[in-house]
Amino acid sequence: PRSCSPSSPRNRPSTGSSDSTFRLWDASTGKERNVLSIPSEYLDPIHNASINAQAKFTSDGKLLITVTSGDGYVIEQPAFVWEVQSGRILQAFRHEGGSIWDIDITPDDNYAVTASYDNSSALWDIHSGKRIQTFHGHSTRVLKAIINKNGRLLATASGDGALLIWQTDTGRKIHEKQLNSGLVNLELSHNGRFIASGSGTDDKAVIEIWDLVEG
């Protein structure tokens, strides 16, 4: 398995694998509850590549949003919204120009944010599958997207170390900062005001704390 969802409901964690499946587990018994298999029409028929498996539950545990990034460049796999109880796919979020690399869910469970190798991020209605907003401004692939507690501000970071802060309702960029190259991760503070960024090279690692509102 390539990842385990840390934000999943406590009694039903998920794991994602390079075999193009996600599995739901009973945390108390270790028993497998369900297997979610990505339909073959979305898979790379030559390499069967499903790198970067990620999964996030909505807060009520009823829906699971998954990402596998294909080969990271050519194969454009969508993010899927699954109904946990039935294992059905309800929605597919697709960036036509590149693989999706990261996802986040708004606190009210109504919207999802995706970051893509097509140099953009997008805001989606989880229940209808409609794309609400597209955020253009990065010059290279977007690796992280994280939304703040009230859902009004979005932070995105790209492979060249650019950190952009957006208003989600207008799609307007309000801050632009430069991280060190070699982005590793972003993490939001509990109060939703600050973001920690991890970046660097083989011989130098840097952690920075950013104020979302003030930039």
C-alpha positions as CSV (number, residue, x, y, z in Angstrom):
1,P,0.0,0.0,0.0
2,R,1.2,3.5,-0.9
3,S,-0.9,5.5,1.6
4,C,-3.2,5.4,4.5
5,S,-5.8,8.1,5.1
6,P,-5.1,9.9,8.4
7,S,-8.4,11.9,8.2
8,S,-10.7,8.8,7.9
9,P,-13.3,8.0,10.5
10,R,-11.6,6.2,13.4
11,N,-13.3,2.9,13.0
12,R,-13.0,2.6,9.2
13,P,-9.6,3.6,7.9
14,S,-8.7,3.2,4.2
15,T,-5.5,2.3,2.3
16,G,-4.7,2.9,-1.3
17,S,-2.4,0.8,-3.4
18,S,-0.5,0.8,-6.7
19,D,-2.8,-2.1,-7.8
20,S,-5.5,0.5,-8.4
21,T,-7.6,-0.5,-5.4
22,F,-8.6,1.2,-2.2
23,R,-9.6,-1.0,0.8
24,L,-11.7,-0.1,3.8
25,W,-10.9,-1.8,7.1
26,D,-12.4,-2.3,10.5
27,A,-9.8,-0.7,12.8
28,S,-10.9,-2.7,15.9
29,T,-10.7,-6.2,14.2
30,G,-8.4,-5.6,11.3
31,K,-11.0,-7.1,9.0
32,E,-11.3,-5.9,5.4
33,R,-14.8,-4.3,5.0
34,N,-14.8,-3.5,1.2
35,V,-12.5,-3.2,-1.8
36,L,-13.0,-0.2,-4.2
37,S,-11.5,-1.0,-7.6
38,I,-10.9,1.8,-10.1
39,P,-12.8,0.9,-13.4
40,S,-10.5,-0.4,-16.1
41,E,-11.5,2.3,-18.6
42,Y,-9.6,4.8,-16.4
43,L,-6.4,2.8,-16.1
44,D,-3.3,2.9,-18.2
45,P,-3.6,-0.2,-20.4
46,I,0.2,-0.5,-21.0
47,H,1.8,0.3,-17.7
48,N,-1.2,-0.1,-15.3
49,A,0.3,2.8,-13.3
50,S,-1.5,4.1,-10.3
51,I,1.0,6.1,-8.3
52,N,0.3,8.5,-5.5
53,A,-2.8,6.8,-4.1
54,Q,-4.6,9.0,-1.6
55,A,-8.0,8.9,0.1
56,K,-10.1,11.2,2.3
57,F,-13.4,10.7,4.0
58,T,-16.1,13.3,4.4
59,S,-16.5,14.0,8.1
60,D,-19.6,11.9,8.4
61,G,-17.8,8.9,6.9
62,K,-20.4,8.4,4.2
63,L,-18.3,9.4,1.2
64,L,-14.7,8.7,0.3
65,I,-12.7,10.7,-2.3
66,T,-9.8,8.9,-3.9
67,V,-6.9,9.9,-6.2
68,T,-4.5,7.8,-8.1
69,S,-2.3,9.8,-10.5
70,G,-1.8,7.4,-13.3
71,D,1.8,7.7,-14.4
72,G,1.9,11.3,-13.2
73,Y,2.1,12.8,-16.6
74,V,0.4,11.1,-19.6
75,I,-2.4,9.1,-17.9
76,E,-5.1,11.5,-16.7
77,Q,-7.0,9.6,-14.0
78,P,-9.9,11.4,-12.3
79,A,-10.5,11.8,-8.6
80,F,-13.5,9.6,-7.6
81,V,-16.3,10.1,-5.1
82,W,-17.4,6.8,-3.6
83,E,-20.4,5.9,-1.6
84,V,-18.8,4.0,1.3
85,Q,-21.7,1.7,2.2
86,S,-22.4,0.5,-1.4
87,G,-18.9,1.0,-2.9
88,R,-20.5,2.8,-5.9
89,I,-18.8,5.7,-7.7
90,L,-21.0,8.8,-7.5
91,Q,-18.8,11.4,-9.2
92,A,-15.5,11.7,-11.2
93,F,-13.5,14.9,-11.1
94,R,-11.2,15.2,-14.2
95,H,-8.5,17.6,-15.2
96,E,-8.3,17.1,-19.0
97,G,-4.7,18.4,-19.2
98,G,-3.0,16.3,-16.5
99,S,-3.1,13.9,-13.6
100,I,-4.6,14.9,-10.3
101,W,-1.9,14.9,-7.6
102,D,-3.7,16.1,-4.4
103,I,-7.1,16.5,-2.9
104,D,-8.7,18.3,0.0
105,I,-12.3,18.6,1.3
106,T,-14.0,21.7,2.7
107,P,-15.1,21.5,6.4
108,D,-18.8,21.5,5.4
109,D,-18.2,18.3,3.2
110,N,-19.8,20.1,0.2
111,Y,-16.8,20.8,-1.9
112,A,-13.5,19.2,-2.9
113,V,-10.3,20.8,-4.1
114,T,-8.0,19.1,-6.6
115,A,-4.4,19.9,-7.6
116,S,-3.2,18.8,-11.0
117,Y,-0.2,18.3,-13.3
118,D,-2.0,20.7,-15.7
119,N,-0.7,23.6,-13.6
120,S,-4.1,24.3,-12.1
121,S,-6.3,23.6,-9.1
122,A,-10.1,23.3,-9.1
123,L,-13.0,23.5,-6.7
124,W,-15.8,20.9,-7.2
125,D,-19.3,20.3,-5.9
126,I,-19.0,16.9,-4.3
127,H,-22.7,16.0,-4.7
128,S,-23.3,17.2,-8.3
129,G,-19.8,16.7,-9.7
130,K,-19.8,20.2,-11.1
131,R,-16.6,22.2,-11.4
132,I,-17.3,25.5,-9.5
133,Q,-14.0,27.3,-9.8
134,T,-10.6,26.9,-11.6
135,F,-7.4,28.5,-10.2
136,H,-4.8,29.3,-12.8
137,G,-1.5,31.0,-11.9
138,H,1.2,28.3,-11.4
139,S,3.8,27.9,-14.1
140,T,4.3,24.2,-13.4
141,R,2.5,21.2,-11.9
142,V,0.5,21.8,-8.7
143,L,1.5,19.3,-6.0
144,K,-0.5,20.5,-2.9
145,A,-3.9,22.1,-2.3
146,I,-5.2,22.9,1.1
147,I,-8.3,24.8,2.2
148,N,-8.7,26.7,5.4
149,K,-11.3,26.0,8.2
150,N,-14.0,28.3,6.9
151,G,-13.5,27.3,3.3
152,R,-12.8,30.8,2.1
153,L,-9.1,30.6,1.5
154,L,-7.1,28.1,-0.6
155,A,-3.4,27.6,-0.6
156,T,-1.7,25.8,-3.5
157,A,2.0,25.0,-4.0
158,S,3.7,23.9,-7.2
159,G,6.9,22.0,-8.1
160,D,8.9,25.2,-8.5
161,G,8.2,26.2,-4.9
162,A,5.5,28.8,-5.7
163,L,2.9,29.2,-2.9
164,L,-0.3,30.9,-3.9
165,I,-3.2,32.0,-1.7
166,W,-6.7,32.3,-3.3
167,Q,-10.2,33.4,-2.4
168,T,-12.3,30.3,-3.2
169,D,-15.5,32.2,-4.0
170,T,-14.0,34.6,-6.6
171,G,-11.0,32.6,-7.7
172,R,-8.8,35.7,-7.1
173,K,-5.2,35.3,-6.2
174,I,-4.4,37.4,-3.1
175,H,-0.9,36.4,-2.1
176,E,2.1,34.9,-3.9
177,K,5.2,33.6,-2.1
178,Q,8.3,31.6,-3.0
179,L,9.2,28.5,-1.1
180,N,12.5,26.8,-1.4
181,S,12.5,24.4,-4.3
182,G,11.7,20.8,-3.7
183,L,8.3,21.1,-2.1
184,V,7.5,18.2,0.3
185,N,4.3,19.1,2.1
186,L,1.8,21.6,3.4
187,E,-0.1,21.3,6.6
188,L,-2.8,23.6,8.0
189,S,-3.0,24.7,11.6
190,H,-5.9,23.7,13.8
191,N,-7.3,27.3,13.8
192,G,-7.1,27.5,10.0
193,R,-5.0,30.6,10.0
194,F,-1.5,29.3,9.4
195,I,0.2,26.9,7.0
196,A,3.5,25.1,7.5
197,S,5.5,24.3,4.4
198,G,8.2,21.7,4.1
199,S,10.7,22.1,1.3
200,G,14.3,21.9,0.4
201,T,17.0,19.9,-1.4
202,D,19.1,16.9,-0.4
203,D,21.5,18.9,1.7
204,K,19.1,21.6,3.1
205,A,15.6,21.2,4.5
206,V,13.4,24.2,5.4
207,I,10.1,24.5,7.3
208,E,8.3,27.8,7.1
209,I,5.1,29.1,8.8
210,W,2.8,31.3,6.7
211,D,-0.1,33.5,7.7
212,L,-2.9,32.7,5.2
213,V,-4.7,36.1,5.7
214,E,-1.7,38.4,5.8
215,G,0.5,36.4,3.4
